[in-house]
Every structure is written in C-alpha cells, then in structure tokens.
C-alpha cells in the first residue's frame, strides 16, 4: 500500500516506521522543516528504544521517505493517516486545530481518494462532525483507528497489539478492509464499531487506567495511616480476576496521554451535561500524589527546607523515554526550589528535554552518584532500571545524614535500603512490613 502519514510526532513516527518495515511505501510529512530534514538522515527528535534503527533501515530500503508538507506533490496514495497533536486548551478541551488543518490539506491535494485514517486522539463525536462538515462532498472515506502505544515499548506494541479498533460508518466495509490490509501480518482481534464508539474506546481506556492508578494511590495513603503494606494489598488484589493485574502505587501518572485525555473527558462531561465526578476525583488525586515527596520531606525535616540538599533521580514521566510532558518530577522540583532547597537531578535520557522547564538553580549531573553527592535526601521519581540496580552502598557513602530516601515508585527493596543505613519511605509501604522490589510480580 501507499500510505501518507501526516504529523511526525510520537504516534506518527512510530506508525510511519512500523508500516514501512511491514513492506508498505510510506511518506511521512510534517510542517516542521527541521524535523523532516533530521528524519531524512535516519535520526529522530525523541528517544524510543529501537525506533531509530528501524527508521534507518526503512529509509535505506526506500520504503520510508520524509518531506515537508509544502513539498508534497501528487496523489496521497491509498491511505492518508492523520497523527497530528491534540494538545489541551486552557479550559481542558482538546485543541483540534492541527487535525482540522490536516483534513483541509488532504482535501486540497490532487485526486486519488485515499481513505482518511484518524490516529490522533480526538474527543468522541469529532469524526462524525468531520464527515458532516469538513469532508462533506469531498468523496473521501473516513475511519477512526485509535492507537494504544505505550512509550518505551511502542515498537513492540505496534507489532503485538492486544486489539485493533476500527470505527467506520455502517456498511463501509471497504474502509475496514483497508485497515486490515494496513495491518497485514499483525495478529490481533479486531473491534469493528461506529466512529464515535471507537473514539470513546480510546478515551475510556486511558481514563480507566488513570483511575486504577489513582485508586491504588488512595489505598496506599490508607495503608500508611493504618500500618498496612501496599505491596501485600496489591498482590492480594491482583489474584482476583475481577480487578485485573497488579498495579503499583507511586507519585502519579504523567505523559502526553493520561493527563490530557482524562481532562478532555471531564470537559466533555461538563459541556454535555453528564456527571463525571469520578474523573474529577482522579485528576485531584493525581495532582496530590506528585507532591507526596514534598510532604514527606517537610515532615522529616520539621518543615525546615531552606538549604536542604535533595537529589531527584528521574525526570521523564516513565522509564525508557525522554518524554517530560506533565512529568511529576517537574512539579516536585519547582516546589522544592520555591521552599529554598538545593536540588540536583539526573535522568538517563530526559536531561535536555527537561532543562528548559526547570529553575536555573537546579544542578543537572552526569549520573545518579554525582546527583546524590552531599545530599541529605534522595527522591526516586522515575524507575529506570539503572536506578533500581544502582550501587546504593556507594550512594549512601556519598550522602550526608540522615540519608533520607523517598521511593516514589516503590521500585527499591525497602529492607535492603534500611540495612544500608537509609531512612527509607515508600508510597503505602510505611507500616511494619518490608516493601518488596518492583519486579516482584504475582505468578
């Protein structure tokens, strides 16, 4: 198939590379000239494991090309796949200006009648409005095909999805067949539904995952108050098939999807007259979780935060990415600096992305040991494996008493940390039992 991918952000780049690797002829376009020039050289402007190598290979074979939008000539092929951003507006709604611009551009291109495939996350009802207004009379078919990629393992997720969702108008079997051809070689169950339901599946999935995270964080707070262990509670809940697998307590979710998608659903509820108090609670819980380390530091150091040396390990919102969008680390570091603390920080991949968003007094270091040097407290925010496997004995030697560690992801072995001389605090782990390492999963 000949496929044009419009928008070379995270989703568009993964889609373009993966489709080209599957044997399709893919043209990736963007309005950012610097980005398309960079990608023609086989490089990408963000970190995603394995993606750079795939792009280099696909570019070398000629299956993958990149161009600025204004330089595109000729028909768009079989598929015009929209993967532009839908950032959040100040009011919490999804900003669809980039999507509308992409639709308008597709209409302006020479005939060829590609199927318009919407990969961007758009609020339920958007696709039908695009069909009724922007694409009215254009003779173009439209299909919703939301993505469910996880940053840090997006290539694997594309090749091994747990489901492929297709939203099309009733009777539009040709568009469904196009999506199946686009995913040829990928084995997954198909959910074929109407366009609005497909859009809601994407939003509801993200909102439910955000709700699960917020629920376990609420339970962790109760565990700390009554002396229970969140690790034992999570293990016990995970054995019940009704509640899903184990989920870990921590300092909350971040990234480009959960925060804006939950807020967008909240905004949709407000504008449509639906009561979504649960989603509003999820947002509030998550806002509170990201400042748990600050509350713990205030309590341990008697609110005397001025001059306190704190090392923050991890800036990205999750491991295996350099994405710092809505990362808990940024809110925490700004709050620490506002209270007069002396902050050092390290992340294996996100340093360059985070630096413009951090106060200039924050010291960015070369490694975790340097960040912890002479610090009185360490806060683990992102559970990079190199932090979990670090030589914490060396880190303890480099620190100053009381060697306080706040484990914001429950990634460390609490008992071992205490044996090494740390004052260890986790999330929901502060009862009489020892916390368990992150990789202790239910069989």
Number of C-alpha atoms within 10 A of each C-alpha: 15 19 23 24 26 28 25 26 17 21 21 23 23 21 24 31 27 24 25 26 19 17 16 20 19 28 22 25 25 22 15 13 13 11 19 23 14 13 21 18 13 21 16 21 15 16 17 20 16 13 21 20 14 18 27 18 16 24 21 14 13 11 21 26 23 24 19 17 18 11 8 13 9 9 16 23 18 17 24 24 29 27 28 26 23 21 19 17 12 8 10 18 21 22 18 20 13 17 22 15 12 21 20 13 13 23 17 10 14 11 15 13 19 24 22 22 24 26 23 23 27 24 22 19 14 16 23 19 12 15 17 11 11 15 19 11 9 14 12 16 18 24 26 33 26 23 20 20 17 13 22 19 15 22 21 14 15 20 16 12 17 13 13 20 25 24 26 26 18 9 8 13 11 12 23 22 11 18 19 15 13 19 18 13 10 15 13 14 11 13 12 17 17 17 24 19 19 24 27 18 15 20 23 16 15 19 24 15 15 23 21 19 21 26 18 21 25 17 19 25 20 15 20 18 12 11 14 20 23 29 27 15 16 20 18 12 16 18 14 11 8 8 10 11 14 19 18 21 27 25 31 26 22 23 18 19 19 21 23 23 27 26 21 24 23 23 20 18 15 12 10 9 9 11 11 14 11 11 19 15 14 22 21 12 19 24 19 13 23 23 20 20 24 20 13 17 22 14 12 14 12 9 13 14 21 13 12 19 22 28 31 25 27 27 30 31 26 22 21 20 22 23 25 22 17 18 25 27 27 21 15 20 25 16 14 22 21 12 17 14 20 19 25 23 25 23 26 19 19 21 19 11 16 20 15 9 12 17 14 10 11 17 16 21 16 13 14 24 22 18 26 30 20 19 25 19 25 29 24 26 30 27 22 20 11 12 20 17 10 13 12 18 13 13 22 24 16 18 24 16 15 15 21 24 25 24 25 26 20 27 25 23 17 24 15 16 17 14 10 16 16 24 17 22 22 28 27 27 26 22 17 10 15 16 25 20 16 15 8 10 14 11 6
